[in-house]
Amino acid sequence: MTEFQRLLAARQQVENIFELTKDNEWREYMARHLVLLHVELERQIENCIARGEDTLLTDKDEPPTMPE
């Protein structure tokens, strides 16, 4: 799994927690912390994209080839 994939998975987990706690009486308290984590994950994802590391392939995967 690439760093980009791990960051995307982490972001999805944070979004899942937002959804799972939508009816929780302490949602606002948790959301304040989750928002900070979500913003940092977005920043790191953008850094990966800027560095050209936004591939979903792992080192063990073969890149797709164009037919001749």
PDB file with SEQRES, HELIX, SHEET and CRYST1 records, atoms N, CA, C and O in Angstrom:
SEQRES   1 A   68  MET THR GLU PHE GLN ARG LEU LEU ALA ALA ARG GLN GLN          
SEQRES   2 A   68  VAL GLU ASN ILE PHE GLU LEU THR LYS ASP ASN GLU TRP          
SEQRES   3 A   68  ARG GLU TYR MET ALA ARG HIS LEU VAL LEU LEU HIS VAL          
SEQRES   4 A   68  GLU LEU GLU ARG GLN ILE GLU ASN CYS ILE ALA ARG GLY          
SEQRES   5 A   68  GLU ASP THR LEU LEU THR ASP LYS ASP GLU PRO PRO THR          
SEQRES   6 A   68  MET PRO GLU                                                  
HELIX    1 AA1 GLU A    3  LEU A   20  1                                  18    
HELIX    2 AA2 ARG A   27  ALA A   50  1                                  24    
CRYST1    1.000    1.000    1.000  90.00  90.00  90.00 P 1           1          
ATOM      1  N   MET A   1       0.858  -1.173   0.000  1.00  0.00           N  
ATOM      2  CA  MET A   1       0.000   0.000   0.000  1.00  0.00           C  
ATOM      3  C   MET A   1       0.904   1.235   0.000  1.00  0.00           C  
ATOM      4  O   MET A   1       1.855   1.316   0.776  1.00  0.00           O  
ATOM      5  N   THR A   2       0.603   2.171  -0.858  1.00  0.00           N  
ATOM      6  CA  THR A   2       1.410   3.383  -0.941  1.00  0.00           C  
ATOM      7  C   THR A   2       1.007   4.371   0.156  1.00  0.00           C  
ATOM      8  O   THR A   2      -0.055   4.245   0.766  1.00  0.00           O  
ATOM      9  N   GLU A   3       1.874   5.351   0.392  1.00  0.00           N  
ATOM     10  CA  GLU A   3       1.561   6.395   1.368  1.00  0.00           C  
ATOM     11  C   GLU A   3       0.285   7.138   0.961  1.00  0.00           C  
ATOM     12  O   GLU A   3      -0.541   7.475   1.809  1.00  0.00           O  
ATOM     13  N   PHE A   4       0.132   7.386  -0.328  1.00  0.00           N  
ATOM     14  CA  PHE A   4      -1.064   8.052  -0.837  1.00  0.00           C  
ATOM     15  C   PHE A   4      -2.316   7.235  -0.502  1.00  0.00           C  
ATOM     16  O   PHE A   4      -3.324   7.791  -0.066  1.00  0.00           O  
ATOM     17  N   GLN A   5      -2.250   5.924  -0.705  1.00  0.00           N  
ATOM     18  CA  GLN A   5      -3.390   5.062  -0.390  1.00  0.00           C  
ATOM     19  C   GLN A   5      -3.697   5.080   1.106  1.00  0.00           C  
ATOM     20  O   GLN A   5      -4.861   5.121   1.506  1.00  0.00           O  
ATOM     21  N   ARG A   6      -2.653   5.049   1.929  1.00  0.00           N  
ATOM     22  CA  ARG A   6      -2.865   5.079   3.379  1.00  0.00           C  
ATOM     23  C   ARG A   6      -3.525   6.388   3.807  1.00  0.00           C  
ATOM     24  O   ARG A   6      -4.410   6.394   4.662  1.00  0.00           O  
ATOM     25  N   LEU A   7      -3.091   7.490   3.211  1.00  0.00           N  
ATOM     26  CA  LEU A   7      -3.693   8.780   3.548  1.00  0.00           C  
ATOM     27  C   LEU A   7      -5.153   8.839   3.119  1.00  0.00           C  
ATOM     28  O   LEU A   7      -5.997   9.356   3.852  1.00  0.00           O  
ATOM     29  N   LEU A   8      -5.454   8.312   1.939  1.00  0.00           N  
ATOM     30  CA  LEU A   8      -6.850   8.279   1.484  1.00  0.00           C  
ATOM     31  C   LEU A   8      -7.699   7.414   2.408  1.00  0.00           C  
ATOM     32  O   LEU A   8      -8.830   7.775   2.733  1.00  0.00           O  
ATOM     33  N   ALA A   9      -7.160   6.275   2.829  1.00  0.00           N  
ATOM     34  CA  ALA A   9      -7.893   5.383   3.729  1.00  0.00           C  
ATOM     35  C   ALA A   9      -8.122   6.049   5.081  1.00  0.00           C  
ATOM     36  O   ALA A   9      -9.199   5.920   5.664  1.00  0.00           O  
ATOM     37  N   ALA A  10      -7.113   6.761   5.580  1.00  0.00           N  
ATOM     38  CA  ALA A  10      -7.255   7.456   6.855  1.00  0.00           C  
ATOM     39  C   ALA A  10      -8.323   8.538   6.762  1.00  0.00           C  
ATOM     40  O   ALA A  10      -9.141   8.697   7.668  1.00  0.00           O  
ATOM     41  N   ARG A  11      -8.306   9.278   5.660  1.00  0.00           N  
ATOM     42  CA  ARG A  11      -9.324  10.324   5.469  1.00  0.00           C  
ATOM     43  C   ARG A  11     -10.720   9.710   5.451  1.00  0.00           C  
ATOM     44  O   ARG A  11     -11.651  10.266   6.034  1.00  0.00           O  
ATOM     45  N   GLN A  12     -10.868   8.569   4.787  1.00  0.00           N  
ATOM     46  CA  GLN A  12     -12.160   7.897   4.733  1.00  0.00           C  
ATOM     47  C   GLN A  12     -12.607   7.453   6.131  1.00  0.00           C  
ATOM     48  O   GLN A  12     -13.788   7.544   6.467  1.00  0.00           O  
ATOM     49  N   GLN A  13     -11.672   6.981   6.931  1.00  0.00           N  
ATOM     50  CA  GLN A  13     -12.010   6.567   8.293  1.00  0.00           C  
ATOM     51  C   GLN A  13     -12.505   7.747   9.125  1.00  0.00           C  
ATOM     52  O   GLN A  13     -13.470   7.617   9.878  1.00  0.00           O  
ATOM     53  N   VAL A  14     -11.847   8.893   8.990  1.00  0.00           N  
ATOM     54  CA  VAL A  14     -12.288  10.086   9.725  1.00  0.00           C  
ATOM     55  C   VAL A  14     -13.696  10.474   9.273  1.00  0.00           C  
ATOM     56  O   VAL A  14     -14.540  10.820  10.100  1.00  0.00           O  
ATOM     57  N   GLU A  15     -13.950  10.419   7.972  1.00  0.00           N  
ATOM     58  CA  GLU A  15     -15.284  10.737   7.466  1.00  0.00           C  
ATOM     59  C   GLU A  15     -16.314   9.735   7.978  1.00  0.00           C  
ATOM     60  O   GLU A  15     -17.457  10.101   8.251  1.00  0.00           O  
ATOM     61  N   ASN A  16     -15.909   8.472   8.108  1.00  0.00           N  
ATOM     62  CA  ASN A  16     -16.809   7.454   8.669  1.00  0.00           C  
ATOM     63  C   ASN A  16     -17.142   7.764  10.123  1.00  0.00           C  
ATOM     64  O   ASN A  16     -18.284   7.598  10.550  1.00  0.00           O  
ATOM     65  N   ILE A  17     -16.146   8.215  10.885  1.00  0.00           N  
ATOM     66  CA  ILE A  17     -16.398   8.571  12.288  1.00  0.00           C  
ATOM     67  C   ILE A  17     -17.373   9.736  12.376  1.00  0.00           C  
ATOM     68  O   ILE A  17     -18.262   9.736  13.228  1.00  0.00           O  
ATOM     69  N   PHE A  18     -17.215  10.733  11.501  1.00  0.00           N  
ATOM     70  CA  PHE A  18     -18.187  11.835  11.461  1.00  0.00           C  
ATOM     71  C   PHE A  18     -19.601  11.285  11.283  1.00  0.00           C  
ATOM     72  O   PHE A  18     -20.531  11.679  11.987  1.00  0.00           O  
ATOM     73  N   GLU A  19     -19.742  10.376  10.335  1.00  0.00           N  
ATOM     74  CA  GLU A  19     -21.063   9.812  10.032  1.00  0.00           C  
ATOM     75  C   GLU A  19     -21.594   8.977  11.200  1.00  0.00           C  
ATOM     76  O   GLU A  19     -22.772   9.073  11.545  1.00  0.00           O  
ATOM     77  N   LEU A  20     -20.739   8.166  11.803  1.00  0.00           N  
ATOM     78  CA  LEU A  20     -21.162   7.296  12.899  1.00  0.00           C  
ATOM     79  C   LEU A  20     -21.552   8.065  14.153  1.00  0.00           C  
ATOM     80  O   LEU A  20     -22.317   7.558  14.973  1.00  0.00           O  
ATOM     81  N   THR A  21     -21.042   9.269  14.311  1.00  0.00           N  
ATOM     82  CA  THR A  21     -21.330  10.050  15.520  1.00  0.00           C  
ATOM     83  C   THR A  21     -22.337  11.169  15.273  1.00  0.00           C  
ATOM     84  O   THR A  21     -22.459  12.081  16.091  1.00  0.00           O  
ATOM     85  N   LYS A  22     -23.052  11.110  14.166  1.00  0.00           N  
ATOM     86  CA  LYS A  22     -23.955  12.222  13.834  1.00  0.00           C  
ATOM     87  C   LYS A  22     -25.073  12.415  14.856  1.00  0.00           C  
ATOM     88  O   LYS A  22     -25.603  13.519  14.983  1.00  0.00           O  
ATOM     89  N   ASP A  23     -25.440  11.364  15.584  1.00  0.00           N  
ATOM     90  CA  ASP A  23     -26.503  11.494  16.583  1.00  0.00           C  
ATOM     91  C   ASP A  23     -25.971  11.483  18.015  1.00  0.00           C  
ATOM     92  O   ASP A  23     -26.753  11.426  18.965  1.00  0.00           O  
ATOM     93  N   ASN A  24     -24.666  11.535  18.175  1.00  0.00           N  
ATOM     94  CA  ASN A  24     -24.044  11.501  19.492  1.00  0.00           C  
ATOM     95  C   ASN A  24     -24.209  12.850  20.177  1.00  0.00           C  
ATOM     96  O   ASN A  24     -24.056  13.895  19.545  1.00  0.00           O  
ATOM     97  N   GLU A  25     -24.518  12.827  21.453  1.00  0.00           N  
ATOM     98  CA  GLU A  25     -24.738  14.098  22.158  1.00  0.00           C  
ATOM     99  C   GLU A  25     -23.445  14.919  22.284  1.00  0.00           C  
ATOM    100  O   GLU A  25     -23.510  16.130  22.495  1.00  0.00           O  
ATOM    101  N   TRP A  26     -22.279  14.283  22.157  1.00  0.00           N  
ATOM    102  CA  TRP A  26     -21.002  14.970  22.253  1.00  0.00           C  
ATOM    103  C   TRP A  26     -20.363  15.155  20.883  1.00  0.00           C  
ATOM    104  O   TRP A  26     -19.146  15.307  20.776  1.00  0.00           O  
ATOM    105  N   ARG A  27     -21.170  15.143  19.857  1.00  0.00           N  
ATOM    106  CA  ARG A  27     -20.667  15.219  18.482  1.00  0.00           C  
ATOM    107  C   ARG A  27     -19.804  16.455  18.239  1.00  0.00           C  
ATOM    108  O   ARG A  27     -18.739  16.357  17.629  1.00  0.00           O  
ATOM    109  N   GLU A  28     -20.246  17.591  18.703  1.00  0.00           N  
ATOM    110  CA  GLU A  28     -19.488  18.827  18.465  1.00  0.00           C  
ATOM    111  C   GLU A  28     -18.104  18.755  19.094  1.00  0.00           C  
ATOM    112  O   GLU A  28     -17.130  19.224  18.504  1.00  0.00           O  
ATOM    113  N   TYR A  29     -18.009  18.179  20.272  1.00  0.00           N  
ATOM    114  CA  TYR A  29     -16.707  18.028  20.935  1.00  0.00           C  
ATOM    115  C   TYR A  29     -15.792  17.145  20.090  1.00  0.00           C  
ATOM    116  O   TYR A  29     -14.639  17.502  19.848  1.00  0.00           O  
ATOM    117  N   MET A  30     -16.293  16.006  19.645  1.00  0.00           N  
ATOM    118  CA  MET A  30     -15.487  15.099  18.828  1.00  0.00           C  
ATOM    119  C   MET A  30     -15.157  15.722  17.477  1.00  0.00           C  
ATOM    120  O   MET A  30     -14.047  15.566  16.968  1.00  0.00           O  
ATOM    121  N   ALA A  31     -16.114  16.420  16.905  1.00  0.00           N  
ATOM    122  CA  ALA A  31     -15.917  17.009  15.578  1.00  0.00           C  
ATOM    123  C   ALA A  31     -14.782  18.023  15.581  1.00  0.00           C  
ATOM    124  O   ALA A  31     -14.048  18.130  14.598  1.00  0.00           O  
ATOM    125  N   ARG A  32     -14.627  18.765  16.664  1.00  0.00           N  
ATOM    126  CA  ARG A  32     -13.530  19.743  16.735  1.00  0.00           C  
ATOM    127  C   ARG A  32     -12.183  19.064  16.560  1.00  0.00           C  
ATOM    128  O   ARG A  32     -11.288  19.600  15.906  1.00  0.00           O  
ATOM    129  N   HIS A  33     -12.043  17.893  17.142  1.00  0.00           N  
ATOM    130  CA  HIS A  33     -10.785  17.153  17.030  1.00  0.00           C  
ATOM    131  C   HIS A  33     -10.665  16.484  15.666  1.00  0.00           C  
ATOM    132  O   HIS A  33      -9.587  16.462  15.073  1.00  0.00           O  
ATOM    133  N   LEU A  34     -11.761  15.944  15.175  1.00  0.00           N  
ATOM    134  CA  LEU A  34     -11.734  15.260  13.887  1.00  0.00           C  
ATOM    135  C   LEU A  34     -11.454  16.221  12.735  1.00  0.00           C  
ATOM    136  O   LEU A  34     -10.788  15.856  11.767  1.00  0.00           O  
ATOM    137  N   VAL A  35     -11.956  17.433  12.838  1.00  0.00           N  
ATOM    138  CA  VAL A  35     -11.726  18.424  11.781  1.00  0.00           C  
ATOM    139  C   VAL A  35     -10.237  18.717  11.641  1.00  0.00           C  
ATOM    140  O   VAL A  35      -9.725  18.826  10.527  1.00  0.00           O  
ATOM    141  N   LEU A  36      -9.546  18.844  12.761  1.00  0.00           N  
ATOM    142  CA  LEU A  36      -8.097  19.088  12.706  1.00  0.00           C  
ATOM    143  C   LEU A  36      -7.378  17.934  12.015  1.00  0.00           C  
ATOM    144  O   LEU A  36      -6.482  18.156  11.201  1.00  0.00           O  
ATOM    145  N   LEU A  37      -7.762  16.727  12.333  1.00  0.00           N  
ATOM    146  CA  LEU A  37      -7.158  15.552  11.711  1.00  0.00           C  
ATOM    147  C   LEU A  37      -7.485  15.504  10.223  1.00  0.00           C  
ATOM    148  O   LEU A  37      -6.616  15.197   9.407  1.00  0.00           O  
ATOM    149  N   HIS A  38      -8.713  15.801   9.871  1.00  0.00           N  
ATOM    150  CA  HIS A  38      -9.136  15.784   8.470  1.00  0.00           C  
ATOM    151  C   HIS A  38      -8.352  16.819   7.661  1.00  0.00           C  
ATOM    152  O   HIS A  38      -7.907  16.526   6.551  1.00  0.00           O  
ATOM    153  N   VAL A  39      -8.182  18.006   8.199  1.00  0.00           N  
ATOM    154  CA  VAL A  39      -7.444  19.065   7.507  1.00  0.00           C  
ATOM    155  C   VAL A  39      -5.994  18.644   7.294  1.00  0.00           C  
ATOM    156  O   VAL A  39      -5.439  18.867   6.218  1.00  0.00           O  
ATOM    157  N   GLU A  40      -5.375  18.038   8.302  1.00  0.00           N  
ATOM    158  CA  GLU A  40      -3.986  17.596   8.158  1.00  0.00           C  
ATOM    159  C   GLU A  40      -3.870  16.481   7.112  1.00  0.00           C  
ATOM    160  O   GLU A  40      -2.919  16.468   6.330  1.00  0.00           O  
ATOM    161  N   LEU A  41      -4.812  15.562   7.090  1.00  0.00           N  
ATOM    162  CA  LEU A  41      -4.796  14.511   6.071  1.00  0.00           C  
ATOM    163  C   LEU A  41      -4.943  15.108   4.677  1.00  0.00           C  
ATOM    164  O   LEU A  41      -4.261  14.678   3.746  1.00  0.00           O  
ATOM    165  N   GLU A  42      -5.819  16.087   4.524  1.00  0.00           N  
ATOM    166  CA  GLU A  42      -5.985  16.756   3.235  1.00  0.00           C  
ATOM    167  C   GLU A  42      -4.690  17.436   2.798  1.00  0.00           C  
ATOM    168  O   GLU A  42      -4.323  17.394   1.623  1.00  0.00           O  
ATOM    169  N   ARG A  43      -4.003  18.062   3.751  1.00  0.00           N  
ATOM    170  CA  ARG A  43      -2.742  18.737   3.446  1.00  0.00           C  
ATOM    171  C   ARG A  43      -1.714  17.732   2.943  1.00  0.00           C  
ATOM    172  O   ARG A  43      -1.027  17.977   1.952  1.00  0.00           O  
ATOM    173  N   GLN A  44      -1.615  16.601   3.633  1.00  0.00           N  
ATOM    174  CA  GLN A  44      -0.647  15.591   3.227  1.00  0.00           C  
ATOM    175  C   GLN A  44      -1.016  14.943   1.898  1.00  0.00           C  
ATOM    176  O   GLN A  44      -0.132  14.611   1.109  1.00  0.00           O  
ATOM    177  N   ILE A  45      -2.294  14.760   1.641  1.00  0.00           N  
ATOM    178  CA  ILE A  45      -2.738  14.230   0.350  1.00  0.00           C  
ATOM    179  C   ILE A  45      -2.352  15.196  -0.764  1.00  0.00           C  
ATOM    180  O   ILE A  45      -1.850  14.776  -1.807  1.00  0.00           O  
ATOM    181  N   GLU A  46      -2.583  16.486  -0.545  1.00  0.00           N  
ATOM    182  CA  GLU A  46      -2.204  17.493  -1.535  1.00  0.00           C  
ATOM    183  C   GLU A  46      -0.695  17.506  -1.767  1.00  0.00           C  
ATOM    184  O   GLU A  46      -0.243  17.697  -2.896  1.00  0.00           O  
ATOM    185  N   ASN A  47       0.084  17.304  -0.708  1.00  0.00           N  
ATOM    186  CA  ASN A  47       1.540  17.230  -0.860  1.00  0.00           C  
ATOM    187  C   ASN A  47       1.931  16.041  -1.727  1.00  0.00           C  
ATOM    188  O   ASN A  47       2.813  16.161  -2.577  1.00  0.00           O  
ATOM    189  N   CYS A  48       1.292  14.903  -1.524  1.00  0.00           N  
ATOM    190  CA  CYS A  48       1.569  13.730  -2.358  1.00  0.00           C  
ATOM    191  C   CYS A  48       1.247  14.019  -3.824  1.00  0.00           C  
ATOM    192  O   CYS A  48       2.010  13.647  -4.716  1.00  0.00           O  
ATOM    193  N   ILE A  49       0.142  14.670  -4.064  1.00  0.00           N  
ATOM    194  CA  ILE A  49      -0.257  14.997  -5.430  1.00  0.00           C  
ATOM    195  C   ILE A  49       0.756  15.957  -6.052  1.00  0.00           C  
ATOM    196  O   ILE A  49       1.143  15.790  -7.208  1.00  0.00           O  
ATOM    197  N   ALA A  50       1.179  16.951  -5.294  1.00  0.00           N  
ATOM    198  CA  ALA A  50       2.148  17.925  -5.806  1.00  0.00           C  
ATOM    199  C   ALA A  50       3.486  17.275  -6.133  1.00  0.00           C  
ATOM    200  O   ALA A  50       4.181  17.704  -7.054  1.00  0.00           O  
ATOM    201  N   ARG A  51       3.847  16.236  -5.375  1.00  0.00           N  
ATOM    202  CA  ARG A  51       5.103  15.527  -5.634  1.00  0.00           C  
ATOM    203  C   ARG A  51       4.940  14.436  -6.695  1.00  0.00           C  
ATOM    204  O   ARG A  51       5.907  13.759  -7.046  1.00  0.00           O  
ATOM    205  N   GLY A  52       3.732  14.269  -7.197  1.00  0.00           N  
ATOM    206  CA  GLY A  52       3.490  13.247  -8.213  1.00  0.00           C  
ATOM    207  C   GLY A  52       3.384  11.851  -7.639  1.00  0.00           C  
ATOM    208  O   GLY A  52       3.567  10.871  -8.362  1.00  0.00           O  
ATOM    209  N   GLU A  53       3.094  11.740  -6.356  1.00  0.00           N  
ATOM    210  CA  GLU A  53       2.996  10.450  -5.691  1.00  0.00           C  
ATOM    211  C   GLU A  53       1.547   9.996  -5.544  1.00  0.00           C  
ATOM    212  O   GLU A  53       1.237   9.177  -4.679  1.00  0.00           O  
ATOM    213  N   ASP A  54       0.671  10.519  -6.374  1.00  0.00           N  
ATOM    214  CA  ASP A  54      -0.753  10.228  -6.230  1.00  0.00           C  
ATOM    215  C   ASP A  54      -1.176   8.984  -6.997  1.00  0.00           C  
ATOM    216  O   ASP A  54      -2.299   8.910  -7.495  1.00  0.00           O  
ATOM    217  N   THR A  55      -0.291   8.022  -7.092  1.00  0.00           N  
ATOM    218  CA  THR A  55      -0.629   6.773  -7.759  1.00  0.00           C  
ATOM    219  C   THR A  55      -1.281   5.817  -6.762  1.00  0.00           C  
ATOM    220  O   THR A  55      -0.971   5.840  -5.571  1.00  0.00           O  
ATOM    221  N   LEU A  56      -2.160   5.003  -7.249  1.00  0.00           N  
ATOM    222  CA  LEU A  56      -2.777   3.993  -6.403  1.00  0.00           C  
ATOM    223  C   LEU A  56      -2.045   2.663  -6.525  1.00  0.00           C  
ATOM    224  O   LEU A  56      -2.421   1.684  -5.882  1.00  0.00           O  
ATOM    225  N   LEU A  57      -0.994   2.626  -7.355  1.00  0.00           N  
ATOM    226  CA  LEU A  57      -0.210   1.416  -7.518  1.00  0.00           C  
ATOM    227  C   LEU A  57       0.790   1.286  -6.378  1.00  0.00           C  
ATOM    228  O   LEU A  57       1.268   2.286  -5.842  1.00  0.00           O  
ATOM    229  N   THR A  58       1.100   0.060  -6.014  1.00  0.00           N  
ATOM    230  CA  THR A  58       2.151  -0.174  -5.040  1.00  0.00           C  
ATOM    231  C   THR A  58       3.427  -0.529  -5.791  1.00  0.00           C  
ATOM    232  O   THR A  58       3.416  -0.696  -7.011  1.00  0.00           O  
ATOM    233  N   ASP A  59       4.503  -0.641  -5.067  1.00  0.00           N  
ATOM    234  CA  ASP A  59       5.777  -1.007  -5.690  1.00  0.00           C  
ATOM    235  C   ASP A  59       5.703  -2.383  -6.349  1.00  0.00           C  
ATOM    236  O   ASP A  59       6.464  -2.668  -7.274  1.00  0.00           O  
ATOM    237  N   LYS A  60       4.802  -3.227  -5.883  1.00  0.00           N  
ATOM    238  CA  LYS A  60       4.691  -4.583  -6.410  1.00  0.00           C  
ATOM    239  C   LYS A  60       3.760  -4.659  -7.615  1.00  0.00           C  
ATOM    240  O   LYS A  60       3.763  -5.653  -8.341  1.00  0.00           O  
ATOM    241  N   ASP A  61       2.968  -3.619  -7.829  1.00  0.00           N  
ATOM    242  CA  ASP A  61       2.033  -3.596  -8.959  1.00  0.00           C  
ATOM    243  C   ASP A  61       2.757  -3.198 -10.233  1.00  0.00           C  
ATOM    244  O   ASP A  61       3.714  -2.424 -10.212  1.00  0.00           O  
ATOM    245  N   GLU A  62       2.289  -3.732 -11.320  1.00  0.00           N  
ATOM    246  CA  GLU A  62       2.821  -3.341 -12.623  1.00  0.00           C  
ATOM    247  C   GLU A  62       1.970  -2.205 -13.175  1.00  0.00           C  
ATOM    248  O   GLU A  62       0.742  -2.287 -13.148  1.00  0.00           O  
ATOM    249  N   PRO A  63       2.599  -1.154 -13.672  1.00  0.00           N  
ATOM    250  CA  PRO A  63       1.810  -0.086 -14.277  1.00  0.00           C  
ATOM    251  C   PRO A  63       1.115  -0.573 -15.543  1.00  0.00           C  
ATOM    252  O   PRO A  63       1.635  -1.453 -16.228  1.00  0.00           O  
ATOM    253  N   PRO A  64      -0.042  -0.019 -15.863  1.00  0.00           N  
ATOM    254  CA  PRO A  64      -0.725  -0.458 -17.083  1.00  0.00           C  
ATOM    255  C   PRO A  64       0.096  -0.093 -18.319  1.00  0.00           C  
ATOM    256  O   PRO A  64       0.772   0.935 -18.348  1.00  0.00           O  
ATOM    257  N   THR A  65       0.028  -0.934 -19.314  1.00  0.00           N  
ATOM    258  CA  THR A  65       0.745  -0.676 -20.560  1.00  0.00           C  
ATOM    259  C   THR A  65      -0.252  -0.406 -21.656  1.00  0.00           C  
ATOM    260  O   THR A  65      -1.364  -0.934 -21.648  1.00  0.00           O  
ATOM    261  N   MET A  66       0.153   0.421 -22.603  1.00  0.00           N  
ATOM    262  CA  MET A  66      -0.696   0.746 -23.746  1.00  0.00           C  
ATOM    263  C   MET A  66      -0.535  -0.330 -24.806  1.00  0.00           C  
ATOM    264  O   MET A  66       0.589  -0.733 -25.107  1.00  0.00           O  
ATOM    265  N   PRO A  67      -1.636  -0.803 -25.378  1.00  0.00           N  
ATOM    266  CA  PRO A  67      -1.518  -1.769 -26.451  1.00  0.00           C  
ATOM    267  C   PRO A  67      -0.886  -1.129 -27.687  1.00  0.00           C  
ATOM    268  O   PRO A  67      -1.086   0.052 -27.969  1.00  0.00           O  
ATOM    269  N   GLU A  68      -0.125  -1.934 -28.408  1.00  0.00           N  
ATOM    270  CA  GLU A  68       0.533  -1.397 -29.616  1.00  0.00           C  
ATOM    271  C   GLU A  68      -0.345  -1.509 -30.819  1.00  0.00           C  
ATOM    272  O   GLU A  68       0.051  -1.107 -31.913  1.00  0.00           O  
TER     273      GLU A  68                                                      
END                                                                             
